[in-house]
Amino acid sequence: MTENGKRKDGPGGGGDSRSKKKKTGNAGKWKTSHQQAKVLAQDAHLQPGDTGVWVTCARHQEAKAAREIGVLFSEYAEKLYDIKSVHGAKPDPDGEDDGAGDDIEAAIKREVAALTAKPATTSDGTSPEESNRMTPLKMNVDCLLYVKTQPPVDPVAFVRRICEDARRCGELSGLMRCRYVNRLTPISVMGKASENGLVEVAREVKSTAEGELASDGDDNRDAAEADSKVPGFEETEPEKKPFTFAIRPTIRNHSNLKRDVVINTVAGLINDDRHKVNLTSPDKVILIDIYQVSAESVCGMSVVDGDWDELKRYNLTELYSQGRNAPTTEG
C-alpha cells in the first residue's frame, strides 16, 4: 500500500513541482504567436493625456500585426519626423565594417557597454529613445492594439500620410505593407470614459478643430499637417472659421456611456451658430473611441478631415485593395 502511495507521488517525490513549473511560463522554450501577443499586454497602461493610434487587426493575429505596424510606424517616423528607428542595431559610428577579427571583438565590447550603461532619462522616467519608441501594446480586447506617440509625432497627420500612401500602393510599389493590420484610428486627446471626462475631451477637440481651420488652407494643407503643433494647442484665437462636422463613435466592452449619449453630448458642445452637423459631406469628422482596456475605460478623440470615408475610414486592407485595382494610365 505504501509503495502504491509513493508511486502516485511520481518519481520526483513532490507532485507540486511540476504544476509550479507549468505556471512559470515557457522558460526558454519558443512561444507561439498567441503567447507572444500576451507578452505585448504587460505594459499596456493608458491614461488621460496619452496620444497615439488605435490599431485593429485580424482575429488571433495580434502578434503578427504588432510586428507589421512596428516596422511601418518606425519607417514613417523616420521619413516624416527624422526619428531614427530604435528597433534594430545601431550603425557603427567609426565607419565601415571590414569584417576583421578585431572589429568583431570591438563590436562585442560596444554591445556590452551599451547594455551596462545607464541611459539618460526624461521627466517621466523613460529614456529619450524609449519616449520615441512606438511600440504596439496589446489590449484586453480582441483584435485591438494601441501605439503610443510622443511629440513631434502628430497622430492625425501621421496616420493620414500612411493611408494616402496605402491608397497609392499601385503607383508606388504595388505591395501590401501589412497583411494583418486593418484600421488605424488616430487619438489626439485621451481621457476617462465618464460623463465629465467626455465633456473635457470634447471641449479640447472643438478647440483643435477650430485652430486647424483658422490656420489651414486647401493650398497648404499638407505642409500645415507636417508642421502641426501638439494637438489641442491654439496659436491664434480670433480667426476661427465655421465648419460642418460628423461624429463617428466606436464603443467596445463598455456599457456606462451609451452611443446616443456620447453623440448628443459632443454635438451639444460643438454645434452652435457657426458649426453645424453634416452627416453626408462634413468638413471634419470627429472620431470617438471608447474601450474598456484595463480597470478603467478610456475615451479617445481626434478630428480628421472630411475625406475620412473616402480614405476607407483609414482601413489599410481596403486601401491596399483599392490601390491595386485602380486603373493605371500609360502615356
Protein Blocks (a to p, Z undefined) as FASTA:
>chain_A
ZZmmmmmnojnopamlmmmmmmnonnopacdfklmmmmmmmmmccdehiacddddddehi
lmmmmmmmmmmmmmmmmmmnopacfkbccddfkbccehiaklmmmmmmmmmmmmmpccdd
dfkopafklmmpccddddfbehiacdddddfbdfklmmmmmmmmmmmmmmmnopafbfkb
ccdcddfbdcdddfklmmmmmmmmmmmmmmmmmmpcfklmmmmmmmpccehiafblklcc
cdddddddddehiakbcfklmmmmmmmmmgcfklccdfklcfbdcddddddfblbdcddd
ddddfklmmnonopaklmmmmmmmpccddZZ
